[in-house]
Amino acid sequence: MDYIETLTRLRTKASQFQYVARQVPAAKAEKLVSDVRALFKDDKGRPFTGLTTERDPLRIYPDSDVAANLLGFLGTPKNDGTAQALAGLENSFNKDLSGKDGEARYEVGAGNQIPLGNNTVTPAVDGKDLTLTIDSEPAVLRPAGAPADRAQGRGRLGHRDRAGHPDR
């Protein structure tokens, strides 16, 4: 996000919150917040407190971006913070993959949980697994204008082994 654009949005009367960056790995975001608090202090030596992190789903592809279009991608999270699948298998199987959030409710008195008060716990339910068989090293495509030997069953034009050598 653009620094000037973010500052401009923060200076509007109705603004109390703005994203500085989205879908940043948690460790990197937490280190940045820690560094900012260590570097920037107010007149009384207190650390800067206006920068925080929030959970934001981040897609990590197992083999860089191989088959990323097939696996799909996530969009801006929904208002409740859950991931929003937008395309690919992620979107097609979202109901199966998502699972269900858990919940804990309990009575509170003076800001603390009442030890023998009413409480209910609903455990989270994991989503289902989806097993794929995707070859991460697909056959090299036939160059334009090359003979279509494969279509005539006369060879393996363009296919290479894992070391990059043509199959024989």
Residue pairs with C-beta under 8 A, 6 or more apart in sequence:
1 19
1 20
1 21
1 22
6 18
6 19
6 20
9 15
9 18
10 18
20 51
21 29
22 56
22 76
23 56
23 57
23 58
23 59
23 74
24 32
24 56
24 58
25 58
26 53
29 53
30 53
32 51
33 51
33 52
33 53
36 48
36 51
37 47
37 48
37 49
37 51
38 47
40 47
40 48
41 47
41 48
42 48
54 81
55 81
56 77
56 81
57 74
57 77
57 82
57 83
58 74
59 73
59 74
61 67
61 68
61 71
63 136
66 134
66 136
67 134
67 136
69 87
69 88
70 88
70 89
70 134
71 88
71 89
71 90
72 85
72 86
72 87
72 88
72 89
72 90
72 91
72 92
73 85
73 86
73 87
73 88
73 90
74 83
74 84
74 85
74 86
74 90
75 84
75 85
75 86
76 84
77 83
77 84
78 84
82 98
82 101
85 91
85 94
89 130
89 132
90 97
93 130
96 127
96 128
96 130
97 127
97 128
97 130
98 127
99 124
99 125
99 126
99 127
99 128
100 124
100 125
101 124
102 121
102 122
102 123
102 124
102 125
103 120
103 121
103 122
104 119
104 120
104 121
104 122
105 118
105 119
105 120
105 121
106 113
106 114
106 117
106 118
106 119
106 120
107 113
107 114
107 117
107 118
107 119
108 114
108 117
109 117
113 119
137 160
137 162
139 158
139 159
139 160
140 158
140 159
140 160
141 158
142 148
142 150
142 157
142 158
143 158
146 157
146 158
147 157
149 155
149 157
150 156
150 157
150 158
156 166
156 167
159 166
159 167
160 166
160 167
161 167
